[in-house]
Amino acid sequence: MSWYIYSETAIDHNWECLPSVAQTAQKLGGHTAALLTDVPQGFPPSTEDVDRFLEAWKSARSAASMSGWEGDFMQGPVVFWLPAPNFATFLYGFVFKQRNNGQTYVVSPLELIWLGKPLSAPPPPLRKPVLGNLLDDED
């Protein structure tokens, strides 16, 4: 998975308002079980698989580590949700604070421009060269 990694000074308040990674995995695991047992529960269960979520969490930790996170937690890890660009679903990201200096890391699948420039970002999509552009460069 591709991530935008942001590092901010310590966020000290309202962590309790966000679900933990463990709580989210537990909820997604319940949704997966409901899908497998065909138990109706009001809204259709999430199509997000708990294994895919845990793999994304592993990927997010790795990306944060490559961007300076020291690997420990003072607060979090917690999950936040954003509407997908196509509005068909929600995408999740992660926030956690390390012990050393309380630096807070935000790992997001989408760019969060109000947080400033990310420490790292996914590479831009590859553009296929257009034949006309290749011919223009030959003189």
C-alpha positions in Angstrom: 0.0 0.0 0.0 1.2 3.6 -0.7 1.2 6.0 2.2 1.7 9.7 2.9 3.7 10.0 6.1 3.5 13.2 8.2 5.3 14.0 11.4 3.8 16.6 13.7 4.7 17.9 17.2 2.9 16.1 19.9 -0.9 15.8 19.7 -2.0 15.5 23.3 -5.8 15.5 23.3 -8.8 13.4 22.1 -6.9 10.1 21.4 -9.7 8.3 23.3 -12.1 9.4 20.5 -10.4 7.3 17.9 -10.6 3.5 17.7 -7.4 1.6 18.3 -5.8 -0.7 15.7 -6.8 -3.7 17.9 -10.5 -2.5 18.2 -10.7 -1.9 14.5 -9.2 -5.3 13.7 -11.6 -7.0 16.1 -14.6 -5.2 14.4 -13.4 -6.1 10.9 -12.9 -9.7 12.1 -16.5 -9.8 13.2 -17.6 -8.5 9.9 -15.6 -11.1 8.1 -17.2 -13.8 10.3 -20.6 -12.4 9.5 -19.9 -12.6 5.8 -18.7 -16.2 6.1 -21.8 -17.3 8.1 -24.4 -15.2 6.1 -25.7 -13.7 9.3 -27.7 -10.5 8.4 -26.8 -7.5 10.6 -28.6 -4.5 9.3 -26.2 -2.7 6.9 -24.2 -5.1 4.8 -20.9 -6.0 6.6 -17.7 -4.3 5.6 -16.0 -5.7 2.6 -12.7 -4.9 4.2 -11.0 -8.1 5.3 -9.2 -8.2 8.7 -6.1 -9.8 7.1 -5.9 -7.0 4.5 -6.3 -4.4 7.3 -3.5 -6.0 9.4 -1.2 -6.2 6.3 -1.9 -2.4 5.8 -1.0 -1.7 9.4 2.3 -3.6 9.0 3.0 -1.7 5.8 2.1 1.7 7.5 4.5 0.9 10.4 7.3 0.0 7.9 6.7 3.3 6.0 6.7 5.3 9.2 9.9 3.6 10.3 11.6 4.6 7.0 10.5 8.2 7.7 12.0 8.4 11.1 9.6 6.7 13.5 11.6 5.0 16.2 9.3 2.0 16.6 7.7 2.6 20.0 4.3 4.0 21.1 3.5 6.6 23.8 0.0 7.1 22.4 -2.0 5.1 19.9 -1.9 3.4 17.5 -5.3 4.6 16.4 -7.3 4.5 13.2 -8.9 7.3 11.3 -11.2 7.1 8.3 -11.5 9.3 5.2 -14.0 9.2 2.3 -12.4 7.6 -0.8 -12.0 10.0 -3.7 -14.8 8.1 -5.6 -17.1 8.3 -2.5 -17.8 4.6 -2.8 -16.2 3.7 0.6 -13.9 4.9 3.4 -10.2 4.5 3.5 -8.3 4.2 6.8 -5.1 5.7 8.1 -3.1 5.5 11.3 -1.9 7.9 13.9 0.6 7.2 16.8 2.9 9.1 19.0 6.4 7.9 19.9 7.9 8.1 23.4 11.0 10.2 22.3 9.9 13.8 22.2 6.2 12.8 21.7 6.5 13.2 17.9 3.2 12.2 16.3 3.1 10.3 13.1 0.1 10.4 10.7 0.1 7.6 8.0 -2.5 8.3 5.4 -3.6 6.8 2.1 -4.6 10.2 0.9 -2.7 13.5 0.9 -3.6 15.7 3.8 -2.5 19.2 2.6 -3.4 21.0 5.8 -0.6 19.0 7.6 2.0 20.5 5.3 4.6 18.7 3.2 4.7 14.9 3.9 8.0 13.3 5.0 7.4 10.8 2.3 4.7 10.3 -0.4 3.8 7.7 -3.0 5.6 8.1 -6.3 3.6 9.9 -8.9 1.7 7.7 -11.4 3.8 6.6 -14.4 2.9 8.3 -17.6 3.3 6.4 -20.8 5.2 8.5 -23.4 3.2 9.7 -26.3 4.8 8.9 -29.6 4.5 12.5 -30.7 6.5 13.7 -27.7 9.3 11.2 -28.6 9.4 12.4 -32.2 9.6 16.1 -31.2 12.8 15.5 -29.2 14.7 14.1 -32.3 16.4 16.8 -34.4 
